[in-house]
Amino acid sequence: MAKPLVFNREVGKMGGFIIAYKLYLRMKMRETIVEKQIQWISSYVQEVLVDMWKENLLEDLESK
């Protein structure tokens, strides 16, 4: 299975990126701890987007 392309804020490509990384995680990284999965996903997102995504994720985790 091919790794997903780097996401670069193109709205039209967001759905495909999400599907690709979910499939990859299920098929190749299902035994990997969540923190490592997050690190892997963030490596495929441009740096500015990673910071925004990380803040949202942390807020979500803290609210649980």
N, C-alpha and C positions, 0 to 999 in steps of 0.2 A: 504494500500500500504506500502510495506517495505521501510525503509530508505536505501539509498545506503551505500555500504561498504566504509571504508576509502581508499582513493586512495593512492597507495604507489609507484608510478612511473613506474609500469609495463605497457609498451606501449600497450600490448595486451588487457589490461583492461580499457584503457582510453575511448574508444568509449562507452563501456557499462556504465561507470561512468557518462559520459556527458549525455547520454540518460536518465539514472535513475534520475539524479538531475533535469533535465529539466522537466521530467514528474512529479516529486514530487512538484516542484515549481508551476507548472500549476494546479495540483490537490489540493494541501494542503496549498499553500502559495500565491495564486494569489492576495489576498487582502493585503498582507504584503508589506511594503515599500522596495525599492531596497536595501537599506543599510542593513536591517535585513536579506534579502535573501542572500546577500553576506556574512554576518557573519555566517549564517547557513551553506552555502556551504563550507566556509573555515574551519569549524569544522570537515569536512570530508576529509580533505587533510592534509598530513603530514606537520609538521611545516616548513621545508625547502621549500617545494613547495608552501606553502601559501605566504611566503615572495616574491618569484619570481612572483607568480600569481598576488599578490596585486600591485607590482610595475608595471607590464604590464597593469593592469586594470586602475591604476591611470594615467599612460601615455596616455592611450586611452581616458579616460574621459577628461583630460586636453586638448587634441587635438581637441575636438569637440566644 
